[in-house]
């Protein structure tokens, strides 16, 4: 009786082992979907970075090529304010605009009032 049970269990284990090779792997399909999602996300991120770079370049056009604007702030002041809001240190803003650090600091303080 014990022998039949052992033989039945061995046969069942062999049968299940064979079936496991032919069964559809659901995890593989899920992994492929995640990979496709990661690739599409990377592509969209790349495209958004390129668009952002174009917008930033448009905003940082040198003053001599931009048409004059009328308003409460000059183009230089707007540019300083934009760079400050982006988190650039005052030294880099001064270097970018050709002003001294003290002038940039004074303009930033005035614009933040």
N, C-alpha and C positions, 0 to 999 in steps of 0.2 A: 504494500500500500504506500509506504514512504517512497519507494522507488518510482512509482507512477507519479507521485506529486513532484518529485525532483525532476523527472523527465518532462512533465507538463510545464513546470516553471522554466526549465531550460529552453524548451521549444517556444514558449511565449516570449522569453527575452530575445531569442534569435529573431523571431517574427517582428517584434517591436524595433529591434536594431535595423533590420532591413527596411521597414516602413519609414524610419527616421531619415534614411538617405533619400527617399523619394518624396517626402512631405515638403510642401511649399514653405520656404523660410520667410515668415512675415517680418522678421527683424531686418532682413536684407532690403526689402521694399521700403521700410521705414528709414533705414540708413540712406538709401538712394534719394528719398524725398528730402531728407535733412541736408544732404550734400548739394542738391539742386537749389534749395532755399539759401544755403550759405553762399553759393556762387552768385545767385541773382542779387543777394544783399550786397555782396562785395562790388558787383558791377554798378548797382545803384549808388552806393557810397562813392565810388570813383567818379561817376558822372556828376554827383552833387558837389564833390570837391572841385571838379573842373569848373562848374558853373560859379561856385563861390569865388574861385580864383579870378575868373573873368570879371565878376562884379567888383571885387576888391581892386583890381587893376583899373577899372573904370573910375572908381572913387578916388584913387590915388594918382590920377593924371597930373603931371606937373602943371603948375599954375599958369605958366606962360602959354600953354596950348588951350587952356579952358577959357571960354568966353566970360567976360566980367559979369558978376551977379550983383544984384542990388538986394539989400536986406540989412538986418541989424548986425550981422556978423560977416567978416571978410572970408574969402576962400581959405586963407591960412588959418584963421580961427576955427572954421568948421573942420578943417583937416586935423588940426591939433586936438580938437574935441573928439573927433572920431577915433583917432589913434589912442587917446587916453581911455576912452570907453572900451577899446579893444584890449586894454591891459598893457600897452607898451610903456616901458619906463620913460621918465622925462628925458633922460640922456639920449635915448634913441629918437624920440620925437624931435629934440633939438637938432640932432644930426640930420634927420630927414628934412626938416624945414629950413635949416640954415640959420636958426636962431640960437641964442644962448639958453642954457638951462634955466637961468633966472627969468628970462623973458617968457619961456614956455610955462614955467611955474606960475608966473603972474597971470598969464592968459587963462590957464586952467582954473585958477582960483576965481577969476572974474566970471568965467563961463559957468561955473558951478554955483554961483550965487543965485 
